[in-house]
Amino acid sequence: MIISVEILPAAWGGLLKIKHHVTDMFGEKTAEEVTEGILSSLERLQEFPDSGSLMPDPWLNSLGYRMVVTDRRNVSVYKRIGDIIYVYLIADTRTEYTKAFRDLIIDNPGMLLQEESNMK
């Protein structure tokens, strides 16, 4: 089975936010290394889709969400549905990313229904 990774718009926005922050703090070269590291960790999910960790939130775990931590500084929240891995959030681990992701789901319940319809 071929697994594909789909990075959703909110996650792309988070990646850009991280890139801008790292650029401001450490320069463009470091920012490119950080973003490439995050994208590489997501690419590895194509081969090892269940390799991510459980979320620190039991409710999100019960819904099937997992996370990949890159360089101990960045987290990508995803869920595997069939042969697609949807990446919902990319954030700095020093933020309240779990709360932000819960709020995202609660504010956008249609997002969950949309991903289920994509399975059909």
PAPAVEX-27108 format. One record per atom (N, C-alpha, C, CB): atom name; residue number from 1; z, x, y negated. Coordinates in Angstrom, 3 decimals, padded with zeros to 6 digits, m for minus. Each point is the difference from the previous one (the first is absolute). Glycine has a CB too. Layout:
% residues N
SITE   atom     n          w          u          v
SITE     CA   NUM          Z          X          Y
...
//
This chain:
% residues 120
SITE   atom     n          w          u          v
SITE      N     1    000.000    000.832    001.175
SITE     CA     1    000.000   m000.832   m001.175
SITE      C     1    000.000    000.882   m001.246
SITE     CB     1    001.209   m001.832    001.252
SITE      N     2   m002.056    001.489   m002.187
SITE     CA     2   m000.075    000.748   m001.257
SITE      C     2    000.884   m000.710   m001.026
SITE     CB     2   m002.373    000.826    000.514
SITE      N     3    003.287   m000.085   m001.078
SITE     CA     3    000.900   m000.518   m001.023
SITE      C     3   m000.553    000.422   m001.357
SITE     CB     3    002.026    000.098    001.564
SITE      N     4   m002.092   m001.041   m002.482
SITE     CA     4   m000.400    000.362   m001.363
SITE      C     4    001.184   m000.221   m000.938
SITE     CB     4   m002.426   m000.614    000.473
SITE      N     5    002.401    001.331   m001.572
SITE     CA     5    001.059   m000.095   m000.997
SITE      C     5   m000.601   m000.582   m001.268
SITE     CB     5    001.261    001.974    000.994
SITE      N     6   m000.664   m003.055   m001.468
SITE     CA     6   m000.440   m000.631   m001.246
SITE      C     6    001.133    000.113   m001.011
SITE     CB     6   m001.541   m001.614    001.238
SITE      N     7    001.283    002.344   m002.306
SITE     CA     7    000.988    000.169   m001.066
SITE      C     7   m000.237   m001.113   m001.014
SITE     CB     7    000.135    002.541    000.340
SITE      N     8    000.862   m003.399   m000.500
SITE     CA     8   m000.114   m001.159   m000.879
SITE      C     8    000.208    000.410   m001.463
SITE     CB     8    000.813   m001.493    001.868
SITE      N     9   m001.274    000.660   m002.806
SITE     CA     9    000.044    000.373   m001.421
SITE      C     9    001.367    000.443   m000.524
SITE     CB     9   m001.829   m001.590   m000.286
SITE      N    10    002.902    000.919    000.680
SITE     CA    10    001.331    000.400   m000.481
SITE      C    10    000.334    001.417    000.454
SITE     CB    10    000.744   m002.403    000.048
SITE      N    11   m001.168    002.762    001.160
SITE     CA    11    000.258    001.352    000.511
SITE      C    11   m000.826    001.032   m000.759
SITE     CB    11    000.513   m000.954    002.265
SITE      N    12   m001.777    000.645   m002.564
SITE     CA    12   m000.812    000.922   m000.805
SITE      C    12    000.649    000.221   m001.359
SITE     CB    12   m002.089   m000.765    001.184
SITE      N    13    002.625   m000.332   m001.762
SITE     CA    13    000.677    000.121   m001.289
SITE      C    13    001.213    000.917    000.083
SITE     CB    13   m000.790   m002.288   m000.585
SITE      N    14    001.539    002.181    001.663
SITE     CA    14    001.149    000.875    000.200
SITE      C    14   m000.400    001.450    000.157
SITE     CB    14    001.180   m001.889    001.047
SITE      N    15   m002.276    002.115   m000.325
SITE     CA    15   m000.492    001.371    000.181
SITE      C    15   m000.411    000.604   m001.341
SITE     CB    15   m000.781   m000.580    002.325
SITE      N    16    000.105   m000.209   m003.150
SITE     CA    16   m000.400    000.496   m001.326
SITE      C    16    001.222    000.285   m000.877
SITE     CB    16   m002.142   m001.307    000.178
SITE      N    17    003.151    000.468   m000.078
SITE     CA    17    001.226    000.222   m000.771
SITE      C    17    000.648    001.323    000.405
SITE     CB    17    000.345   m002.493   m000.199
SITE      N    18   m000.281    002.747    001.497
SITE     CA    18    000.561    001.265    000.486
SITE      C    18   m000.847    001.166   m000.501
SITE     CB    18    000.924   m001.154    002.052
SITE      N    19   m002.239    001.010   m001.948
SITE     CA    19   m000.889    001.077   m000.432
SITE      C    19    000.187    000.315   m001.484
SITE     CB    19   m001.646   m000.689    001.761
SITE      N    20    001.739   m000.332   m002.596
SITE     CA    20    000.191    000.229   m001.430
SITE      C    20    001.344    000.667   m000.281
SITE     CB    20   m001.444   m001.986   m000.483
SITE      N    21    002.469    001.541    001.170
SITE     CA    21    001.332    000.587   m000.202
SITE      C    21    000.011    001.478    000.396
SITE     CB    21    001.049   m002.251    000.419
SITE      N    22   m001.612    002.555    000.747
SITE     CA    22   m000.021    001.391    000.472
SITE      C    22   m000.869    000.859   m000.912
SITE     CB    22    000.352   m000.782    002.367
SITE      N    23   m001.459    000.232   m002.851
SITE     CA    23   m000.854    000.736   m000.937
SITE      C    23    000.783    000.351   m001.260
SITE     CB    23   m002.041   m001.178    000.899
SITE      N    24    002.762    000.209   m001.439
SITE     CA    24    000.789    000.241   m001.220
SITE      C    24    001.078    001.056    000.226
SITE     CB    24   m000.431   m002.361   m000.707
SITE      N    25    001.051    002.340    001.880
SITE     CA    25    001.128    000.896    000.277
SITE      C    25   m000.436    001.393    000.485
SITE     CB    25    001.340   m002.027    000.553
SITE      N    26   m002.401    002.070    000.293
SITE     CA    26   m000.318    001.246    000.698
SITE      C    26   m001.464    000.437   m000.092
SITE     CB    26    001.831   m000.577    001.521
SITE      N    27   m002.680   m000.253   m002.076
SITE     CA    27   m001.402    000.374   m000.140
SITE      C    27   m000.914   m000.677    001.008
SITE     CB    27    000.777    002.154   m000.881
SITE      N    28   m002.060   m002.068    000.583
SITE     CA    28   m001.035   m000.678    000.774
SITE      C    28   m000.095    000.507    001.444
SITE     CB    28   m001.241   m000.337   m002.127
SITE      N    29    001.361    001.639    002.322
SITE     CA    29   m000.124    000.551    001.356
SITE      C    29    001.089   m000.558    000.916
SITE     CB    29   m001.013    002.099   m000.951
SITE      N    30    002.238   m002.116    000.483
SITE     CA    30    001.103   m000.535    000.801
SITE      C    30   m000.188   m001.494    000.249
SITE     CB    30    001.537    001.750   m000.946
SITE      N    31   m002.004   m002.467   m000.070
SITE     CA    31   m000.243   m001.439    000.151
SITE      C    31   m001.044   m000.265    001.077
SITE     CB    31    000.591   m000.349   m002.411
SITE      N    32   m001.643    001.157    002.436
SITE     CA    32   m001.026   m000.154    001.042
SITE      C    32    000.583    000.276    001.385
SITE     CB    32   m001.773    000.670   m001.655
SITE      N    33    002.606    000.348    001.764
SITE     CA    33    000.631    000.319    001.289
SITE      C    33    000.890   m001.146    000.473
SITE     CB    33   m000.064    002.442   m000.583
SITE      N    34    000.820   m003.019   m000.330
SITE     CA    34    000.895   m001.102    000.356
SITE      C    34   m000.805   m001.218    000.455
SITE     CB    34    001.708    000.846   m001.652
SITE      N    35   m002.727   m001.222    000.888
SITE     CA    35   m000.781   m001.181    000.374
SITE      C    35   m000.762    000.229    001.299
SITE     CB    35   m000.214   m000.598   m002.417
SITE      N    36   m000.297    001.792    002.611
SITE     CA    36   m000.684    000.305    001.266
SITE      C    36    000.977   m000.075    001.172
SITE     CB    36   m001.629    001.475   m001.231
SITE      N    37    002.856   m001.029    001.022
SITE     CA    37    001.008   m000.081    001.051
SITE      C    37    000.297   m001.444    000.385
SITE     CB    37    000.982    002.136   m000.830
SITE      N    38   m000.872   m002.993   m000.168
SITE     CA    38    000.251   m001.418    000.266
SITE      C    38   m001.173   m000.611    000.762
SITE     CB    38    001.416   m000.159   m002.082
SITE      N    39   m002.629    000.407    001.604
SITE     CA    39   m001.179   m000.564    000.663
SITE      C    39   m000.165    000.547    001.415
SITE     CB    39   m001.091   m000.254   m002.234
SITE      N    40    001.419    001.523    002.445
SITE     CA    40   m000.076    000.581    001.348
SITE      C    40    000.993   m000.658    000.942
SITE     CB    40   m000.738    002.164   m000.993
SITE      N    41    001.946   m002.452    000.492
SITE     CA    41    000.987   m000.655    000.857
SITE      C    41   m000.479   m001.396    000.404
SITE     CB    41    001.843    001.307   m001.121
SITE      N    42   m002.558   m001.980    000.219
SITE     CA    42   m000.536   m001.314    000.334
SITE      C    42   m001.166    000.101    000.976
SITE     CB    42    000.725   m000.824   m002.238
SITE      N    43   m001.537    001.849    002.109
SITE     CA    43   m001.101    000.212    000.942
SITE      C    43    000.522    000.237    001.417
SITE     CB    43   m001.385    000.950   m001.864
SITE      N    44    002.524   m000.256    001.990
SITE     CA    44    000.578    000.251    001.322
SITE      C    44    000.381   m001.292    000.717
SITE     CB    44    000.843    002.185   m000.844
SITE      N    45   m000.589   m003.236    000.066
SITE     CA    45    000.318   m001.285    000.609
SITE      C    45   m001.162   m000.556    000.816
SITE     CB    45    001.558   m000.437   m001.884
SITE      N    46   m002.773    000.890    001.592
SITE     CA    46   m001.148   m000.443    000.793
SITE      C    46    000.153    000.437    001.460
SITE     CB    46   m001.467    000.121   m002.052
SITE      N    47    001.997    001.066    002.265
SITE     CA    47    000.228    000.504    001.354
SITE      C    47    001.340   m000.427    000.564
SITE     CB    47   m001.432    001.926   m000.550
SITE      N    48    002.432   m001.992   m000.302
SITE     CA    48    001.372   m000.293    000.425
SITE      C    48    000.550   m001.160   m000.829
SITE     CB    48    000.362    002.420    000.686
SITE      N    49   m000.863   m003.631   m000.448
SITE     CA    49    000.351   m001.129   m000.865
SITE      C    49    001.469   m000.417    000.047
SITE     CB    49   m002.306   m000.748    000.318
SITE      N    50    003.010    001.107    000.720
SITE     CA    50    001.401   m000.392    000.113
SITE      C    50    000.941    001.159   m000.298
SITE     CB    50   m000.661   m001.703    001.683
SITE      N    51    000.162    002.722   m002.355
SITE     CA    51    000.802    001.203   m000.234
SITE      C    51    000.913   m000.100   m001.219
SITE     CB    51   m001.819    001.282    001.060
SITE      N    52    001.661   m002.304   m001.852
SITE     CA    52    000.842   m000.152   m001.178
SITE      C    52    001.428   m000.360    000.368
SITE     CB    52   m002.002   m000.693   m001.285
SITE      N    53    002.862    000.738    000.293
SITE     CA    53    001.417   m000.307    000.190
SITE      C    53    000.283   m001.457   m000.333
SITE     CB    53    000.588    002.377   m000.532
SITE      N    54    000.560   m002.839    000.992
SITE     CA    54    000.459   m001.324   m000.390
SITE      C    54    000.374    000.011   m001.476
SITE     CB    54    000.827   m000.459    002.343
SITE      N    55   m000.913   m000.694   m002.953
SITE     CA    55    000.403   m000.155   m001.394
SITE      C    55    001.528   m000.028   m000.072
SITE     CB    55   m002.142   m001.269   m000.549
SITE      N    56    002.726    001.650   m000.586
SITE     CA    56    001.452   m000.100   m000.135
SITE      C    56    000.481   m001.439   m000.168
SITE     CB    56   m000.019    002.263   m001.008
SITE      N    57   m000.898   m003.207    000.902
SITE     CA    57    000.329   m001.408   m000.191
SITE      C    57   m000.256   m000.773    001.298
SITE     CB    57   m000.571    000.172   m002.467
SITE      N    58    001.608   m000.762    003.079
SITE     CA    58   m000.175   m000.724    001.269
SITE      C    58   m000.998   m001.157   m000.085
SITE     CB    58    002.330    000.625    000.549
SITE      N    59   m002.366   m001.319   m001.692
SITE     CA    59   m000.940   m001.119   m000.143
SITE      C    59   m001.446    000.497    000.067
SITE     CB    59    001.691   m001.243   m001.400
SITE      N    60   m001.986    002.357    000.712
SITE     CA    60   m001.359    000.550    000.033
SITE      C    60   m000.342    000.493    001.406
SITE     CB    60    000.195    000.660   m002.427
SITE      N    61    000.778   m000.074    003.120
SITE     CA    61   m000.226    000.412    001.394
SITE      C    61   m000.364   m001.202    000.857
SITE     CB    61    001.614    001.903   m000.283
SITE      N    62   m000.907   m003.006    000.084
SITE     CA    62   m000.250   m001.194    000.815
SITE      C    62   m001.401   m000.561   m000.229
SITE     CB    62    002.442   m000.513   m000.076
SITE      N    63   m003.013    000.801   m001.085
SITE     CA    63   m001.360   m000.447   m000.304
SITE      C    63   m001.059    000.995    000.482
SITE     CB    63    000.910   m001.217   m001.979
SITE      N    64   m000.467    002.358    002.521
SITE     CA    64   m000.942    000.963    000.566
SITE      C    64   m000.440    001.115   m000.930
SITE     CB    64   m000.746   m001.825    001.390
SITE      N    65    001.386    001.968   m002.538
SITE     CA    65   m000.376    001.063   m000.929
SITE      C    65    000.632    001.316    000.429
SITE     CB    65   m000.208   m001.672   m001.868
SITE      N    66   m000.527    002.749    001.637
SITE     CA    66    000.470    001.346    000.306
SITE      C    66   m000.309    000.881   m001.195
SITE     CB    66   m000.351   m000.321    002.499
SITE      N    67    000.813    001.555   m002.443
SITE     CA    67   m000.246    000.903   m001.117
SITE      C    67   m000.284    001.406    000.499
SITE     CB    67    001.476   m001.397   m001.455
SITE      N    68   m002.198    002.132    000.629
SITE     CA    68   m000.266    001.412    000.227
SITE      C    68    000.504    000.730   m001.236
SITE     CB    68   m002.042   m000.447    001.505
SITE      N    69    002.889    001.435   m001.281
SITE     CA    69    000.519    000.802   m001.100
SITE      C    69   m000.773    001.317   m000.021
SITE     CB    69    002.320   m001.071    000.166
SITE      N    70   m002.820    001.436   m001.337
SITE     CA    70   m000.769    001.223   m000.173
SITE      C    70    000.776    000.960   m000.884
SITE     CB    70   m002.166   m001.257    000.280
SITE      N    71    002.386    002.451    000.193
SITE     CA    71    000.680    001.049   m000.770
SITE      C    71    001.363   m000.440   m000.535
SITE     CB    71   m002.237    000.874   m000.619
SITE      N    72    002.903   m001.774    001.301
SITE     CA    72    001.322   m000.510   m000.371
SITE      C    72    000.050   m000.620   m001.392
SITE     CB    72    000.952    001.728    001.470
SITE      N    73   m002.079   m001.832   m002.137
SITE     CA    73   m000.020   m000.516   m001.372
SITE      C    73   m000.761   m001.307   m000.150
SITE     CB    73    000.162    002.328   m000.762
SITE      N    74   m001.051   m002.617    001.687
SITE     CA    74   m000.869   m001.163   m000.151
SITE      C    74   m000.015   m000.814    001.286
SITE     CB    74   m001.414    001.245   m001.664
SITE      N    75    001.334   m002.553    001.486
SITE     CA    75    000.020   m000.910    001.136
SITE      C    75   m001.194   m000.943   m000.096
SITE     CB    75    002.526    000.147    000.148
SITE      N    76   m003.109   m000.427    001.012
SITE     CA    76   m001.085   m000.970    000.098
SITE      C    76    000.471   m001.095    000.956
SITE     CB    76   m001.820    001.767   m000.458
SITE      N    77    001.788   m003.011   m000.002
SITE     CA    77    000.426   m001.140    000.803
SITE      C    77   m001.248   m000.665    000.557
SITE     CB    77    002.106   m000.344   m001.397
SITE      N    78   m002.089    000.101    002.712
SITE     CA    78   m001.184   m000.562    000.646
SITE      C    78    000.386   m000.968    001.106
SITE     CB    78   m001.265    002.081   m000.542
SITE      N    79    000.252   m002.804    001.000
SITE     CA    79    000.156   m000.892    001.140
SITE      C    79   m001.293    000.029    000.790
SITE     CB    79    001.652   m001.482   m001.238
SITE      N    80   m001.506    001.596    002.542
SITE     CA    80   m001.172   m000.041    000.876
SITE      C    80   m000.233   m001.441    000.440
SITE     CB    80    000.418    002.377    000.799
SITE      N    81   m001.645   m002.821   m001.004
SITE     CA    81   m000.410   m001.323    000.447
SITE      C    81   m001.297    000.192    000.778
SITE     CB    81    001.116   m001.199   m001.988
SITE      N    82   m001.024    001.023    003.284
SITE     CA    82   m001.158    000.240    000.845
SITE      C    82   m000.405    001.459   m000.083
SITE     CB    82   m000.763   m002.366   m000.321
SITE      N    83   m000.481    002.616   m000.036
SITE     CA    83   m000.485    001.376   m000.082
SITE      C    83   m000.108    000.497   m001.443
SITE     CB    83   m001.245   m000.386    002.123
SITE      N    84    001.984   m000.269   m003.027
SITE     CA    84    000.008    000.421   m001.405
SITE      C    84    001.434    000.274   m000.432
SITE     CB    84   m002.088   m001.354   m000.482
SITE      N    85    002.262    002.454   m000.224
SITE     CA    85    001.275    000.307   m000.630
SITE      C    85   m000.170   m000.273   m001.486
SITE     CB    85    000.620    001.760    001.758
SITE      N    86    000.191   m002.691   m002.260
SITE     CA    86   m000.024   m000.338   m001.422
SITE      C    86    001.109    000.775   m000.691
SITE     CB    86   m000.942   m002.314    000.465
SITE      N    87    000.582    003.081   m001.478
SITE     CA    87    000.981    000.749   m000.786
SITE      C    87    000.254   m000.812   m001.267
SITE     CB    87   m000.757    002.283    000.931
SITE      N    88    002.012   m002.716   m001.077
SITE     CA    88    000.374   m000.898   m001.086
SITE      C    88    000.572    000.709   m001.208
SITE     CB    88    000.412   m001.703    001.699
SITE      N    89    000.306    002.788   m001.463
SITE     CA    89    000.721    000.639   m001.079
SITE      C    89    000.044    001.499    000.235
SITE     CB    89    001.372   m002.074   m000.361
SITE      N    90   m001.617    002.830   m000.696
SITE     CA    90    000.212    001.450   m000.010
SITE      C    90    000.905    000.249   m001.192
SITE     CB    90   m002.280    000.582    001.096
SITE      N    91    003.428    000.067   m000.839
SITE     CA    91    000.987    000.177   m001.063
SITE      C    91    000.785    001.284    000.204
SITE     CB    91    000.169   m002.481   m000.261
SITE      N    92    000.511    002.884   m000.784
SITE     CA    92    000.924    001.125    000.041
SITE      C    92    001.258   m000.454    000.733
SITE     CB    92   m000.923    000.976   m002.176
SITE      N    93    001.429   m000.172    003.097
SITE     CA    93    001.193   m000.380    000.757
SITE      C    93    001.238   m000.085   m000.879
SITE     CB    93   m000.998    001.073    002.000
SITE      N    94    000.938   m000.504   m003.188
SITE     CA    94    001.161   m000.049   m000.898
SITE      C    94    000.063   m001.289   m000.808
SITE     CB    94   m000.088    002.473   m000.135
SITE      N    95   m000.861   m003.360    000.343
SITE     CA    95    000.010   m001.304   m000.653
SITE      C    95    000.574   m001.029    000.975
SITE     CB    95   m002.011    000.621   m001.442
SITE      N    96    002.195   m001.821    000.973
SITE     CA    96    000.461   m001.091    000.867
SITE      C    96   m001.219   m000.648    000.652
SITE     CB    96    002.053   m000.411   m001.460
SITE      N    97   m002.759    001.188    002.269
SITE     CA    97   m001.258   m000.471    000.576
SITE      C    97    000.199   m001.177    000.940
SITE     CB    97   m000.884    002.301   m000.204
SITE      N    98    001.990   m002.358    000.927
SITE     CA    98    000.233   m001.129    000.903
SITE      C    98    000.138   m001.285   m000.800
SITE     CB    98    001.122    001.519    001.663
SITE      N    99   m000.351   m001.484   m002.736
SITE     CA    99    000.146   m001.179   m000.853
SITE      C    99   m001.347   m000.369   m000.626
SITE     CB    99    002.404    000.622   m000.475
SITE      N   100   m003.136    000.371    000.014
SITE     CA   100   m001.311   m000.265   m000.605
SITE      C   100   m000.929   m000.664    001.008
SITE     CB   100    000.296    001.969   m001.533
SITE      N   101   m000.252   m001.511    002.785
SITE     CA   101   m000.875   m000.586    001.006
SITE      C   101    000.446   m001.413    000.361
SITE     CB   101   m000.480    002.289    000.888
SITE      N   102    001.781   m002.516   m000.758
SITE     CA   102    000.503   m001.362    000.249
SITE      C   102   m000.462   m000.934   m001.114
SITE     CB   102    002.017    000.925    001.216
SITE      N   103   m001.888   m000.472   m002.468
SITE     CA   103   m000.420   m000.812   m001.139
SITE      C   103   m001.499   m000.283    000.053
SITE     CB   103    001.859    000.983   m001.369
SITE      N   104   m002.634   m000.001    001.774
SITE     CA   104   m001.445   m000.170    000.115
SITE      C   104   m000.333   m001.102    001.000
SITE     CB   104   m000.333    002.422   m000.580
SITE      N   105    001.000   m002.407    001.714
SITE     CA   105   m000.237   m001.023    001.025
SITE      C   105    000.448   m001.374   m000.502
SITE     CB   105    000.297    001.734    001.813
SITE      N   106    000.885   m001.788   m002.408
SITE     CA   106    000.530   m001.277   m000.465
SITE      C   106   m000.863   m000.571   m001.125
SITE     CB   106    002.312    000.736    000.652
SITE      N   107   m002.784    000.121   m001.558
SITE     CA   107   m000.828   m000.454   m001.120
SITE      C   107   m001.429   m000.333    000.417
SITE     CB   107    001.404    001.388   m001.496
SITE      N   108   m001.850   m000.849    002.627
SITE     CA   108   m001.381   m000.197    000.457
SITE      C   108   m000.035   m000.432    001.458
SITE     CB   108   m000.783    001.716   m001.643
SITE      N   109    001.344   m002.885    001.983
SITE     CA   109    000.031   m000.400    001.413
SITE      C   109   m001.395   m000.169    000.594
SITE     CB   109    002.167   m001.126   m000.440
SITE      N   110   m003.147    000.828   m000.389
SITE     CA   110   m001.369   m000.126    000.493
SITE      C   110   m000.536    001.296    000.580
SITE     CB   110   m000.368   m001.761   m001.688
SITE      N   111    000.935    002.878    001.264
SITE     CA   111   m000.420    001.300    000.517
SITE      C   111    000.214    000.051    001.512
SITE     CB   111    000.562    001.095   m002.210
SITE      N   112    000.547   m001.648    002.686
SITE     CA   112    000.278    000.001    001.424
SITE      C   112   m000.974   m000.906    000.739
SITE     CB   112    002.412    000.467   m000.476
SITE      N   113   m002.710   m001.626   m000.099
SITE     CA   113   m000.931   m000.904    000.640
SITE      C   113   m001.401    000.585    000.024
SITE     CB   113    001.399   m001.924   m000.731
SITE      N   114   m001.771    002.647   m000.319
SITE     CA   114   m001.322    000.613   m000.071
SITE      C   114   m000.200    001.005    001.131
SITE     CB   114    000.003   m000.319   m002.487
SITE      N   115    001.000    001.160    002.736
SITE     CA   115   m000.156    001.017    001.037
SITE      C   115   m000.124   m000.647    001.366
SITE     CB   115    001.302    001.624   m001.383
SITE      N   116   m000.594   m002.745    001.627
SITE     CA   116   m000.104   m000.680    001.277
SITE      C   116   m001.373   m000.609    000.180
SITE     CB   116    002.438   m000.459   m000.059
SITE      N   117   m003.034   m000.046   m001.017
SITE     CA   117   m001.337   m000.572    000.111
SITE      C   117   m001.039    001.073    000.259
SITE     CB   117    000.686   m001.843   m001.519
SITE      N   118   m000.411    003.067    001.086
SITE     CA   118   m000.919    001.109    000.257
SITE      C   118   m000.038    000.359    001.477
SITE     CB   118    000.437    000.862   m002.297
SITE      N   119    000.599   m001.245    003.055
SITE     CA   119    000.051    000.309    001.424
SITE      C   119   m001.011   m000.799    000.787
SITE     CB   119    002.392    000.544   m000.246
SITE      N   120   m002.787   m001.707   m000.267
SITE     CA   120   m000.862   m000.921    000.757
SITE      C   120   m001.440    000.399   m000.082
SITE     CB   120    001.597   m001.814   m000.418
//
